[in-house]
Amino acid sequence: MATKAVQKNKRSLRNRSKIRSVSSGRLRLSVFRSAKNISAQIIDDAAGKTVVSASSLDKDLKGEIAKGADKAAASKVGKALAERAIKAGVKDVVFDRGGYIFHGRIKALADAAREAGLNF
């Protein structure tokens, strides 16, 4: 039986392979969730560069967020990421949940990014 880390890695790779088949050149919005914080970045896989990123540890968000591990923090990170992406000229992305279930903080981040103007 595989460990939890191996199972998460398999889910992540399976999710990413599906994303590659449908992305059609769009940038990838990747999410990382830890026990205390959440972060997201928009990645250009063709160039291998991070275009925009946001985290609950960012200095401008740190004052607004009481705790980095709740849905309110995730939605503020999603909104900040979308605003930075639109400033950088990115409108359409593919959402990469990274092996996490689309529920709770991951869903809150995605919904806030959609409301702020990102299309995925």
C-alpha positions in Angstrom: 0.0 0.0 0.0 1.3 3.4 -1.0 1.9 6.2 1.6 -0.3 9.3 1.6 2.5 11.3 0.0 2.9 8.8 -2.9 -0.9 8.8 -3.4 -1.0 12.7 -3.5 1.8 12.7 -6.0 0.0 10.3 -8.2 -3.2 12.4 -8.1 -1.1 15.5 -8.9 0.5 13.9 -11.9 -2.7 12.5 -13.1 -4.4 15.9 -12.8 -1.5 17.7 -14.5 -1.5 15.2 -17.5 -5.2 16.0 -18.0 -4.4 19.7 -17.8 -1.7 19.5 -20.5 -4.1 17.8 -22.9 -6.8 20.5 -22.6 -4.7 23.6 -21.9 -4.1 24.6 -25.6 -1.3 27.0 -24.6 -3.0 28.7 -21.7 -1.0 29.4 -18.5 -1.5 27.2 -15.4 -2.8 28.5 -12.1 -1.1 26.2 -9.5 -2.2 26.0 -5.9 -0.3 24.9 -2.8 -2.0 24.4 0.5 -0.2 23.8 3.8 -1.5 23.4 7.3 -0.9 27.1 8.1 -0.9 28.9 4.7 -2.0 28.9 1.1 -0.3 30.1 -2.0 -1.0 30.2 -5.7 1.0 31.1 -8.8 0.4 31.4 -12.5 3.0 29.5 -14.4 4.1 29.7 -18.1 5.1 26.1 -18.7 6.5 26.8 -22.2 9.0 29.3 -20.8 9.3 27.6 -17.4 8.6 30.9 -15.6 6.3 32.1 -12.9 4.3 35.0 -14.2 2.4 36.1 -11.0 2.2 34.7 -7.5 0.2 35.4 -4.3 0.4 33.9 -0.8 -1.1 34.3 2.6 2.5 35.2 3.7 2.7 38.3 1.4 3.4 41.5 3.2 0.4 43.4 1.7 -2.0 40.5 2.5 -0.6 39.7 5.9 -2.3 42.6 7.6 -5.7 41.8 6.2 -5.6 38.1 7.1 -6.0 37.0 10.7 -5.1 33.3 10.0 -3.6 31.9 6.8 -5.4 28.6 7.0 -9.0 29.4 6.5 -11.4 30.1 3.6 -11.3 33.9 4.1 -7.5 33.9 3.6 -7.8 31.7 0.6 -10.4 34.0 -1.0 -8.2 37.0 -0.4 -5.2 35.3 -1.9 -7.3 34.3 -5.0 -8.6 37.9 -5.4 -5.0 39.3 -5.1 -3.7 36.8 -7.6 -6.4 37.6 -10.1 -5.8 41.3 -9.8 -2.0 40.9 -10.3 -2.6 38.6 -13.2 -4.9 41.0 -15.0 -2.3 43.8 -14.4 0.2 41.5 -16.1 -2.1 40.9 -19.0 -3.2 37.3 -18.2 -6.9 36.6 -18.4 -7.3 32.9 -19.3 -5.7 30.2 -17.3 -6.1 26.5 -16.5 -6.7 25.6 -12.9 -4.3 23.1 -11.4 -5.5 21.9 -8.0 -2.3 19.9 -7.5 -3.8 16.7 -6.1 -6.0 18.5 -3.6 -9.7 17.9 -3.5 -11.7 20.8 -5.0 -13.3 21.7 -1.7 -12.8 24.1 1.1 -9.9 26.5 0.8 -9.0 25.4 -2.8 -12.6 26.1 -3.9 -12.6 29.4 -2.1 -9.4 30.5 -3.8 -10.8 29.4 -7.2 -14.1 31.2 -6.7 -12.5 34.4 -5.6 -10.1 34.3 -8.6 -13.1 33.8 -11.0 -15.0 36.7 -9.4 -12.0 39.0 -9.7 -11.8 38.4 -13.5 -9.8 35.2 -14.3 -11.4 32.8 -16.8 -11.0 29.0 -16.2 
